[in-house]
Amino acid sequence: MKKNLTMKVKLFLMVMILTGMMCVAVFANTNQPDRFQVVFHNAYMVVTPGTLSMQVAAEGNVLSYGNDWQIIKLRPYLYHMRQQNWQGFYWMVNTSRKEVYKVTESVFGSLGGNQTKLPSTVSVVGGANNGEPDRFSIYFSNAYLIFSPNTSTLQIAAEGAVLSYGADWAKLQMKPYLYQLKKNSWQGFYWRVNTSRKELSVVRNGHFGTYQGNSELKQSQVVVYY
């Protein structure tokens, strides 16, 4: 009898310890993170050479219209591109070879420099025989959005370079673990990030800054840093 009672006490204590550990884990996950990353499942840049305009998109939504970018056409098939804050490097796109390079030790808009091929893939529409394409797309191998709640700073990056500093984005912290993000030009939807569940959702038929709307889970991975 005494032995059975001792076993019951041990089992009770183990359950209490495990329950306590679970509660601590849940509590930790609902704290405000230092920062979080939304690692995109599908992100790309579309460039229209005729107007030297571009867009950055991910998960089916436009993230930037490239107003802070410079694009120069050196040849009908050769382009230099850079975000206005980049220092010491730029990207070169060869639509004939369908390749993207990071160029250093060179002057933007001139040939030369050290060229490092990036892991992005390039898709080209038009531009036969080294002619100017109708448009080309750069599909990134590694693209993400990073947000720091303490400073409310947001950046969109790919292939180790910042593509946008999110100047035209609205950011709201609804709870220590729940955030709403929206590019100012978006109409009828916004993104919601749950750092506790590590999920990105697109919310429609609701209002930014409220809990209303229908949410759809996206495939992007959310990485949280405490």
JOKAZI-V539031 format. One record per residue. RES is the residue in three letters. PSI is psi as a letter, one per 30 degrees, with the letter a starting at -180 (* if undefined). OMEGA is omega in whole degrees, 0 to 359 (none if undefined). NEAR is the number of other C-alpha atoms within 12 Angstrom. Layout:
# JOKAZI-V539031
RES,PSI,OMEGA,NEAR
RES,PSI,OMEGA,NEAR
This chain:
# JOKAZI-V539031
MET,e,180,7
LYS,e,180,8
LYS,e,179,9
ASN,e,180,10
LEU,e,179,11
THR,e,179,12
MET,e,179,13
LYS,e,178,14
VAL,e,179,14
LYS,e,179,14
LEU,e,179,14
PHE,e,180,14
LEU,e,179,14
MET,e,179,14
VAL,e,180,14
MET,e,180,14
ILE,e,180,14
LEU,e,178,14
THR,e,178,14
GLY,e,179,14
MET,e,179,14
MET,e,180,14
CYS,e,178,14
VAL,e,180,14
ALA,e,180,14
VAL,e,180,16
PHE,e,180,15
ALA,e,182,20
ASN,f,180,25
THR,g,174,22
ASN,l,176,22
GLN,k,179,26
PRO,l,172,32
ASP,e,178,22
ARG,l,173,28
PHE,l,178,34
GLN,k,168,32
VAL,j,182,41
VAL,j,188,31
PHE,k,176,32
HIS,e,183,23
ASN,j,181,27
ALA,k,184,36
TYR,l,177,36
MET,k,178,40
VAL,k,181,32
VAL,k,176,37
THR,j,185,29
PRO,e,183,32
GLY,e,180,21
THR,f,184,15
LEU,h,178,27
SER,l,183,26
MET,l,174,31
GLN,k,171,28
VAL,k,183,37
ALA,l,175,33
ALA,k,179,32
GLU,h,176,27
GLY,g,181,20
ASN,k,177,25
VAL,k,180,28
LEU,f,181,40
SER,k,175,36
TYR,g,173,29
GLY,g,178,31
ASN,f,180,22
ASP,g,179,24
TRP,l,173,28
GLN,k,178,27
ILE,k,179,29
ILE,k,175,28
LYS,j,177,29
LEU,e,176,21
ARG,l,176,22
PRO,f,182,26
TYR,g,187,32
LEU,k,186,31
TYR,k,170,38
HIS,k,182,35
MET,k,174,38
ARG,k,171,33
GLN,k,191,30
GLN,f,180,21
ASN,f,179,17
TRP,k,178,23
GLN,k,173,17
GLY,g,178,19
PHE,l,173,27
TYR,l,178,41
TRP,k,173,42
MET,k,180,42
VAL,k,175,41
ASN,j,184,35
THR,f,176,38
SER,e,178,25
ARG,f,182,20
LYS,h,182,28
GLU,l,176,29
VAL,k,180,35
TYR,k,167,32
LYS,k,184,32
VAL,k,175,30
THR,l,179,23
GLU,h,178,17
SER,l,179,20
VAL,k,179,20
PHE,k,180,29
GLY,f,178,23
SER,l,180,20
LEU,l,178,22
GLY,a,180,17
GLY,l,177,20
ASN,k,186,18
GLN,k,177,21
THR,k,182,20
LYS,k,178,22
LEU,l,182,27
PRO,g,177,20
SER,l,174,29
THR,k,184,27
VAL,k,175,29
SER,k,186,27
VAL,k,174,30
VAL,k,184,23
GLY,a,176,21
GLY,h,179,25
ALA,l,178,16
ASN,h,178,12
ASN,g,178,18
GLY,l,180,21
GLU,k,180,28
PRO,l,173,31
ASP,e,176,23
ARG,l,172,29
PHE,l,182,35
SER,k,176,32
ILE,j,180,40
TYR,j,187,30
PHE,k,176,32
SER,f,182,23
ASN,j,180,29
ALA,k,183,36
TYR,l,170,36
LEU,k,178,43
ILE,k,183,34
PHE,k,177,37
SER,j,183,24
PRO,e,184,31
ASN,e,181,17
THR,f,182,15
SER,h,179,24
THR,k,183,24
LEU,k,176,32
GLN,k,173,31
ILE,k,187,37
ALA,l,176,33
ALA,k,178,33
GLU,h,175,26
GLY,g,181,22
ALA,k,178,27
VAL,k,178,29
LEU,e,181,41
SER,k,177,36
TYR,g,172,28
GLY,h,181,29
ALA,f,182,23
ASP,h,178,24
TRP,k,172,27
ALA,k,182,24
LYS,k,179,30
LEU,k,173,30
GLN,j,181,27
MET,e,176,20
LYS,l,179,22
PRO,f,182,24
TYR,g,187,32
LEU,k,186,31
TYR,k,174,39
GLN,k,182,37
LEU,k,183,39
LYS,k,169,33
LYS,k,188,29
ASN,f,182,21
SER,f,179,18
TRP,k,178,24
GLN,k,174,17
GLY,g,179,18
PHE,l,173,27
TYR,l,178,38
TRP,k,175,44
ARG,k,179,42
VAL,k,176,44
ASN,j,183,35
THR,f,176,37
SER,e,178,27
ARG,f,182,20
LYS,h,183,28
GLU,k,170,30
LEU,k,178,34
SER,l,170,31
VAL,k,184,31
VAL,k,178,30
ARG,l,178,23
ASN,h,178,17
GLY,a,180,20
HIS,k,179,22
PHE,k,181,29
GLY,g,176,23
THR,l,178,20
TYR,g,182,22
GLN,l,174,16
GLY,l,178,20
ASN,k,184,19
SER,k,177,23
GLU,k,182,20
LEU,k,177,21
LYS,l,185,26
GLN,f,181,20
SER,k,178,29
GLN,k,177,28
VAL,k,180,31
VAL,k,187,27
VAL,k,179,30
TYR,k,180,22
TYR,*,none,20
